Amino acid sequence: MRNNSTVESNFSPDSRILQWTSPRRWGGVAAQVRIAMPKDQISRLAEAAEAEFMYQYETLVSSPTQAALGIAAARIGGGVALSMRNDVTGYWNKALGFGFTEPITDRLVDEVIDFYRVEHSPGAVIQIAPALLPADWPTICSRHNIRPDSHWVKLVCSIDNFQSGQTSDLRISLVGPEDFSQWAATALRGFGMPEQGLVDMLAAGLANPNFRPFAAWDGDEIVATANLFIHGEIGSLNTAATLPTHRNRGAQSALIAARAKEAANAGCRWLCAETGRPADGEINPSLNNLASAGLRPLYYRQNWTWTPAD
């Protein structure tokens, strides 16, 4: 396993083109094929996939669970705003996917914040690709009581450059509808989140055929989870969690490989993921697992937290 200090992008931060050199064989002769895509284009794909899988998770829920959790969602300015009034985790209230179909302006942020005020949300995290923040973003933040918070890493990889990592002694497989609830409960326990209401929400979301949930099994028990969301030509790797009792057994590396294969079979050309950026001197195992599989940082994305004024 690599240390975080070795996790570096193979793209120049100032480059507008992402490139990989991928080994191929043409007519039995080895060749190197250059794969390139404009940076703003892959950013659009990756941000849209994240926004959409979050939207699907929070909008396919049953009416009783929706009411109990206080869930509301809106599509605004090309992005999504997701509200969970009774969220005790601070995770499920977020706004993301903005800046691609229309610019981010004070008026757009007004509309997003108004949505959260109407829903009596306890707060929200706003996630915007760094290149799309407008010049007057500090002024917008000051006006709306938006403050900088933690950083996430957005990672991408071409399917051709994926590197299958270590195997696991646990059984890895797709999860069928009969096990959606167990999958959801394990994911929440792995994240340290409460199960009440959220199990029903996650299990309902898996009915979307673009979700491909995988699990690591110890006998009949799901001990690690991971999901794949197919969004056009990109596959989003998300919801990776392992129970404390089964960590360090290669479950997540094996689950990354299984999802990459599934994405390739579904016709995806790219993989993307996001995870927390570790502080100096700290390690994020999820980041190391993704980097070992060939995913590289596309950018570091600042989280921005809005809270209602007192």
C-alpha positions in Angstrom: 0.0 0.0 0.0 1.4 3.4 -0.9 1.8 6.2 1.6 -0.2 9.3 0.9 3.0 11.2 0.2 3.3 9.3 -3.1 -0.2 10.0 -4.3 0.4 12.6 -6.9 -1.4 13.6 -10.1 0.2 12.7 -13.4 -1.5 15.8 -14.9 0.0 19.2 -14.8 -2.2 21.4 -12.7 -2.1 24.1 -15.4 -2.8 21.7 -18.2 -6.1 21.9 -20.0 -5.7 18.3 -21.4 -5.6 15.1 -19.4 -3.4 12.4 -21.0 -2.5 8.8 -20.4 -0.2 6.6 -22.3 -2.0 3.3 -22.6 -0.4 0.0 -23.8 -2.4 -1.6 -26.6 -1.7 -4.3 -29.2 -2.6 -3.7 -32.8 -2.3 -6.7 -35.2 -0.2 -8.5 -32.6 2.2 -5.6 -32.4 2.6 -3.7 -29.1 1.9 0.1 -29.3 1.4 3.0 -27.1 -1.9 4.8 -27.5 -2.3 8.4 -26.3 -5.7 9.0 -24.5 -6.6 12.7 -24.1 -9.6 14.6 -23.0 -10.0 18.3 -22.2 -9.8 18.8 -18.4 -13.1 20.8 -18.3 -14.9 17.9 -20.1 -13.8 15.2 -17.7 -14.5 17.5 -14.8 -18.1 18.0 -16.1 -18.5 14.2 -16.4 -17.2 13.5 -12.9 -19.1 16.3 -11.1 -22.3 15.4 -12.9 -22.0 11.7 -12.0 -21.5 12.6 -8.3 -24.5 15.0 -8.3 -26.7 12.5 -10.0 -26.0 9.5 -7.8 -26.6 11.7 -4.7 -29.9 12.9 -6.2 -31.0 9.3 -6.9 -30.1 8.2 -3.4 -32.2 10.8 -1.8 -35.2 10.9 -4.2 -36.3 7.3 -4.7 -37.2 6.9 -1.0 -40.7 5.9 0.1 -43.1 8.7 1.2 -43.1 7.7 4.9 -39.3 7.7 5.0 -39.1 10.9 3.1 -41.4 12.6 5.6 -39.6 11.1 8.6 -36.2 12.3 7.4 -37.5 15.6 6.0 -36.1 15.0 2.5 -36.5 17.5 -0.3 -34.6 17.9 -3.5 -34.4 20.4 -6.4 -32.6 20.8 -9.7 -31.2 24.3 -9.8 -29.0 25.9 -12.5 -27.8 22.6 -13.8 -26.9 21.3 -10.3 -28.8 19.7 -7.5 -29.7 20.8 -4.0 -30.5 18.1 -1.5 -32.0 18.7 1.9 -32.5 16.4 4.8 -34.1 18.4 7.7 -33.5 15.6 10.2 -30.0 14.7 9.2 -27.9 14.1 12.3 -24.8 13.2 10.4 -24.2 16.5 8.5 -23.6 14.6 5.3 -26.8 14.5 3.4 -27.5 18.2 3.0 -25.4 19.2 0.1 -25.6 21.2 -3.2 -23.3 20.2 -6.1 -22.9 19.9 -9.9 -23.1 23.7 -10.5 -21.2 25.8 -13.0 -21.4 23.8 -16.2 -24.7 24.7 -17.8 -24.8 28.2 -16.4 -22.2 30.3 -14.5 -22.2 30.5 -10.8 -23.5 33.8 -9.8 -24.9 35.6 -6.7 -28.4 35.1 -8.1 -27.8 31.3 -8.4 -26.5 31.0 -4.9 -29.5 33.0 -3.7 -31.8 30.4 -5.3 -29.9 27.5 -3.7 -29.8 29.2 -0.2 -33.5 30.1 -0.5 -34.3 26.4 -1.1 -32.6 25.4 2.1 -34.2 28.2 4.1 -37.7 27.1 2.9 -36.9 23.5 3.9 -35.7 24.6 7.3 -32.4 22.8 6.7 -29.8 22.9 9.5 -27.2 23.8 7.0 -25.6 22.5 3.8 -22.3 21.7 2.1 -21.8 23.4 -1.3 -19.3 21.5 -3.6 -18.0 23.2 -6.7 -15.1 22.3 -8.9 -12.4 24.9 -8.1 -12.0 26.1 -11.7 -15.7 27.2 -11.7 -15.6 29.4 -8.7 -16.3 33.0 -9.9 -14.0 35.9 -9.1 -16.5 37.4 -6.7 -16.9 34.1 -4.8 -15.5 35.6 -1.5 -18.1 38.4 -1.7 -20.9 35.8 -2.3 -19.7 33.8 0.6 -19.6 36.8 2.9 -23.1 37.8 1.9 -24.6 34.3 2.5 -22.6 33.2 5.6 -20.7 30.5 3.6 -17.4 29.4 5.1 -14.6 27.1 3.8 -14.5 23.7 5.3 -12.6 20.4 4.5 -11.1 19.5 1.2 -12.0 16.5 -0.9 -10.0 14.9 -3.7 -11.7 14.3 -7.0 -10.0 11.4 -8.8 -10.3 10.0 -12.3 -8.8 7.2 -14.4 -9.4 6.0 -17.9 -10.7 2.4 -18.1 -7.6 1.4 -20.1 -5.3 2.6 -17.3 -7.0 0.9 -14.4 -4.7 -1.3 -12.4 -6.2 -4.2 -10.7 -4.9 -4.4 -7.1 -4.7 -7.0 -4.4 -7.2 -9.8 -4.0 -9.2 -10.6 -0.9 -10.0 -13.8 1.0 -13.6 -12.5 1.2 -16.2 -13.3 -1.5 -16.9 -10.4 -3.8 -20.2 -10.2 -5.8 -23.0 -8.0 -7.0 -25.8 -7.6 -4.6 -29.4 -8.5 -5.5 -32.6 -6.8 -4.4 -33.1 -9.4 -1.6 -29.9 -8.1 0.1 -30.3 -4.4 -0.5 -31.3 -3.7 3.1 -28.4 -5.7 4.5 -26.0 -3.8 2.1 -27.4 -0.5 3.2 -27.1 -1.3 6.9 -23.5 -2.4 6.5 -22.6 0.7 4.6 -24.1 2.9 7.3 -22.4 1.0 10.1 -19.1 1.2 8.2 -19.5 5.0 8.0 -20.6 5.3 11.6 -24.0 6.6 10.6 -27.3 5.8 12.2 -29.5 3.2 10.4 -32.9 4.5 11.2 -34.5 5.8 8.0 -31.2 5.8 6.1 -31.3 2.1 5.5 -34.7 2.5 3.8 -33.4 5.4 1.8 -30.2 3.7 0.5 -32.0 0.4 -0.2 -34.7 2.2 -2.2 -32.1 4.1 -4.2 -30.4 0.9 -5.4 -33.5 0.1 -7.4 -32.1 2.6 -10.0 -30.6 0.3 -12.7 -27.6 2.6 -13.1 -26.5 1.6 -9.6 -24.5 -1.6 -9.4 -24.0 -2.4 -5.7 -21.2 -4.8 -4.7 -20.3 -6.4 -1.4 -17.6 -8.4 0.3 -19.1 -11.4 2.1 -17.9 -13.4 5.1 -20.2 -16.4 4.8 -23.7 -15.0 4.6 -22.8 -11.7 6.1 -22.0 -8.5 4.2 -18.9 -7.0 5.7 -18.0 -4.4 3.2 -19.9 -2.4 0.6 -19.2 -0.4 -2.6 -21.4 1.0 -5.3 -20.9 1.9 -8.9 -23.1 4.5 -10.7 -23.1 4.3 -14.5 -23.6 7.8 -15.9 -23.0 7.8 -19.6 -19.3 7.2 -20.4 -18.2 7.5 -16.8 -18.5 5.2 -13.8 -18.6 6.7 -10.4 -17.1 4.7 -7.5 -18.9 5.5 -4.3 -20.3 4.2 -1.0 -17.2 2.2 0.0 -17.3 1.1 3.6 -16.0 -1.8 5.6 -16.9 -3.0 9.0 -14.1 -2.5 11.6 -13.9 -6.2 12.2 -13.0 -6.9 8.5 -10.6 -4.1 7.6 -7.1 -4.8 6.2 -8.3 -7.9 4.4 -8.2 -6.3 0.9 -12.0 -5.9 0.6 -12.0 -2.4 -0.9 -9.2 -3.1 -3.4 -11.1 -6.1 -4.6 -14.3 -4.1 -4.7 -12.7 -1.4 -6.8 -11.5 -4.0 -9.3 -14.9 -5.6 -9.5 -16.6 -2.3 -10.1 -14.0 -1.3 -12.7 -14.7 -4.5 -14.6 -18.5 -3.9 -14.4 -18.0 -0.3 -15.7 -15.9 -1.5 -18.6 -18.6 -4.1 -19.5 -21.2 -1.3 -19.3 -19.3 0.7 -21.9 -17.7 3.3 -19.6 -14.5 4.9 -20.7 -13.7 6.6 -17.4 -13.8 6.0 -13.7 -14.2 8.7 -11.1 -14.3 8.9 -7.3 -14.0 11.4 -4.5 -12.7 11.0 -1.0 -11.4 13.2 1.8 -8.0 14.9 1.5 -5.9 13.8 4.5 -4.2 16.4 6.7 -0.4 16.6 6.6 1.0 13.5 8.3 -2.3 11.6 8.2 -3.4 8.7 5.9 -6.7 8.1 4.1 -6.8 4.4 3.2 -9.5 5.1 0.6 -7.3 7.5 -1.2 -4.4 5.0 -1.1 -6.7 2.2 -2.5 -7.9 4.4 -5.3 -4.4 5.6 -6.2 -3.1 2.0 -6.2 -5.8 1.2 -8.7 -4.6 3.9 -11.1 -6.9 6.7 -10.2 -5.2 10.1 -10.0 -6.2 13.4 -8.5 -8.0 15.7 -10.9 -8.2 18.5 -8.4 -8.7 19.2 -4.7 -12.1 20.6 -4.1 -12.9 22.8 -1.2 -16.1 22.1 0.7 -18.1 25.3 1.5 -20.5 25.2 4.5 -23.6 27.3 4.7 -25.5 27.6 8.0 -28.6 29.7 8.7 -27.9 33.0 10.4 -28.9 33.2 14.0 
